[in-house]
Amino acid sequence: MANRGPAYGLSREVQSKIDKKYDPELEGRLVEWIVAQCGPGVGRPEADKTGFQKWLKDGCVLCELINSLHGANKPIKTIKTSSMAFKQMEQISMFLKAAESYGVIKTDMFQTVDLYESKNLQICFSRIIVH
């Protein structure tokens, strides 16, 4: 997972192309929307791709977001901060499951590992903001 070495050859080229598609303006719009929807209690990320990924990586902000969209009938009853990888990925998965029940089409969602390992953040975040 997070303890992979540097990419070489084709893997490095592919990741470089993906990284070039990252849009800091989209990131800013998404941060503003999340904070407006959830309130200032969710905090704000550091102003770069890495900070944004770390802000969402444990799944807490995403769970707060989906709960705020559902109103009083919150789909995720308990949101816990954890430094354990499997717990963080579990919370991201809970967000994805709740987003599907909210009406987001499963094929329009990102994979847990894409967010957790910062694989293709442009796809992850553009899919969050579209819905």
Residue, then its C-alpha position, 0 to 999 in steps of 0.5 A: m500500500a503506502n510503503r511502495g518504492p518509486a515507480y520506474g519505466l512505464s509505471r512512472e510514465v503513466q503516473s506522470k500523465i495522471d498527475k498532469k491532469y490534476d486540477p488545483e482549481l477543482e480541488g479548491r472548489l471541492v474544499e469550499w463545497i465540503v466546508a460549506q456543506c459540513g461546516p468548519g468542524v471538518g477543517r481545511p487541507e494544506a493547499d496542495k495535492t498531498g495535503f488534500q489527499k491526507w485530509l480525505k485519506d482517513g475517510c472522516v471528512l467523506c463520512e461527514l459529507i455524506n451524513s450532511l447530504h442525508g440530513a437527519n437520517k445519517p447512514i454512517k452512525t459512527i465516525k472514528t479517527s484512526s491511524m490504522a490503514f484498514k480502519q481508514m480504508e473501511q471508512i472510505s468504503m462506508f462513504l462509497k456504500a452510502a454514496e451509492s445508496y444516495g444515488v451515485i452510480k457505482t460505475d461513477m465512483f472511485q475505488t478506495v485504493d485510488l484515494y488511499e494510495s493517491k493513485n488518481l485523485q483527479i478521477c476521485f475528486s471530479r466524481i465527488i463534485v459531479h454528484 
